[in-house]
Amino acid sequence: MFDSHIHLDFETLSPDRIQLLKEARHHGITAFFVPGCRAGRWEQLRELRRDAKEAGVEVYFGVGQHPYFNDEAPDLDVLCTNIADGSRELGAVALGEIGVDKGRGGSHALQRRLFEAQLRLADELDLPVVLHQVGLREEFLSSLKRVGIPRAGGVVHAFVGSTDWGCALITRGFYLGVGVAVLNKRRSKLARAVAEMPLESLVIETDAPDQSPLGQRGAGVPADLLLVRDAIAKIRGTSPEQVAESSERSARTLFQLEKA
């Protein structure tokens, strides 16, 4: 299985990271995409590569400036140079996590500038984008329309929207990342969307450690991907194996990876 979005570089997971990865591998979770959220943490990605090798799993990286850390961003030229350099150094397979957030990230004007600059850069680097979108839907769509969607496409991670919103994103060329929110029985809109949208457009993720099945922030672990897989299978009336296989195919297509 392929976890399409997990923050293995976060401190919460660091003390037990190798053991957690070995446990995940035991359950068939053998590949992970880790988004880089800020330039100051890319050193942790290098450390993670060593731990992943010891645990016997695949790990792939993205680089970008998450909207949570917009206040740390230098001017746009410096930011884009740093991201491009980091992409080459780390062998990044995506640009992200980038996007917009109604609750954090500074003014909408600042968010738009940083988001659009990174969209343009992704196209220049021929990388897919990993998108964070919380609220600000009109601003999000306006930026995509103004700049265009990178040729390599992308994924809107942590999707919790309706079928209509999901299909609108899919028709624009995006995959949808579905995580532990699908376990919440109160998320009936999300459950309907997961049931109705094409399975091949969905990629499973944990967003650990930030998200967890119990809703306790910072408590998520890699093995939670099993719960996400099984919940989607139950909603769709299919097998967990079919969900896992479809998601891994889509994730590898998204990140332009050959099967290892």
HUPEDA-V812421 format. One record per backbone hydrogen bond with DSSP energy under -1.0 kcal/mol. CO is the residue of the C=O (numbers start at 0). NH is the residue of the N-H. E is the energy in kcal/mol with one decimal. If there is no record, write none. Layout:
# HUPEDA-V812421
CO/NH/E, CO/NH/E
This chain:
# HUPEDA-V812421
0/29/-1.6, 0/30/-1.5, 2/32/-2.4, 4/205/-1.1, 4/206/-3.1, 5/7/-1.1, 6/9/-1.7, 9/12/-1.3, 9/13/-1.0, 13/16/-1.2, 15/19/-2.8, 16/20/-2.4, 17/21/-2.2, 18/22/-2.4, 19/23/-2.2, 20/24/-2.5, 21/25/-2.1, 22/26/-1.2, 23/28/-2.7, 24/27/-1.9, 29/57/-3.1, 30/2/-2.8, 31/59/-2.6, 32/5/-1.9, 33/61/-1.8, 36/65/-2.6, 37/40/-2.1, 38/41/-1.6, 41/45/-1.3, 42/46/-1.7, 43/47/-2.3, 44/48/-1.8, 45/49/-1.2, 46/50/-1.8, 47/51/-2.9, 48/52/-1.8, 49/53/-1.9, 50/54/-2.1, 51/55/-1.1, 51/56/-2.2, 57/31/-1.3, 59/33/-3.2, 60/92/-2.9, 62/95/-1.1, 65/68/-2.0, 66/69/-1.6, 68/71/-1.9, 69/72/-1.5, 74/78/-2.7, 75/79/-2.7, 76/80/-2.1, 77/81/-2.7, 78/82/-2.5, 79/83/-2.6, 80/84/-2.5, 81/85/-2.7, 82/86/-2.6, 83/87/-1.9, 84/88/-2.4, 85/89/-2.5, 86/91/-2.1, 93/62/-1.3, 94/129/-2.1, 95/35/-1.2, 97/131/-3.0, 99/133/-1.8, 106/110/-2.5, 107/111/-2.5, 108/112/-2.1, 109/113/-2.3, 110/114/-2.7, 111/115/-2.8, 112/116/-2.1, 113/117/-1.9, 114/118/-2.0, 115/119/-2.2, 116/120/-1.9, 117/121/-2.3, 118/122/-1.6, 119/123/-2.0, 120/124/-2.5, 121/126/-2.5, 127/94/-2.9, 128/154/-2.4, 129/97/-2.4, 130/156/-2.0, 131/99/-2.1, 133/101/-2.5, 135/139/-2.7, 136/140/-2.6, 137/141/-2.4, 138/142/-2.2, 139/143/-2.0, 140/144/-2.4, 141/145/-2.7, 142/146/-2.7, 143/147/-2.0, 149/152/-2.2, 152/128/-1.9, 153/174/-2.4, 154/130/-3.2, 155/176/-2.5, 161/165/-2.5, 162/166/-3.0, 163/167/-2.0, 164/168/-1.8, 165/169/-2.5, 166/170/-2.6, 168/173/-1.9, 169/172/-1.9, 174/155/-2.5, 175/202/-2.6, 176/158/-3.0, 177/204/-2.0, 178/181/-1.9, 179/182/-1.9, 180/183/-1.6, 183/186/-2.2, 185/187/-1.5, 186/190/-2.3, 187/191/-2.3, 188/192/-2.0, 189/193/-2.8, 190/194/-2.0, 191/195/-1.9, 192/196/-2.5, 197/200/-1.6, 198/201/-1.9, 200/175/-2.6, 202/177/-2.5, 203/3/-2.4, 206/210/-1.6, 207/6/-3.3, 208/217/-1.1, 208/219/-2.0, 211/214/-2.0, 215/218/-1.9, 220/223/-1.9, 221/224/-1.9, 222/225/-1.7, 223/227/-1.6, 224/228/-2.6, 225/229/-2.5, 226/230/-2.3, 227/231/-2.2, 228/232/-2.2, 229/233/-2.2, 230/234/-2.3, 231/235/-2.3, 232/236/-1.2, 232/237/-2.2, 238/242/-1.8, 239/243/-2.6, 240/244/-2.7, 241/245/-2.5, 242/246/-2.5, 243/247/-2.3, 244/248/-2.2, 245/249/-2.3, 246/250/-2.8, 247/251/-2.5, 248/252/-2.0, 249/253/-3.0, 250/254/-2.6, 251/256/-3.0, 252/255/-1.1
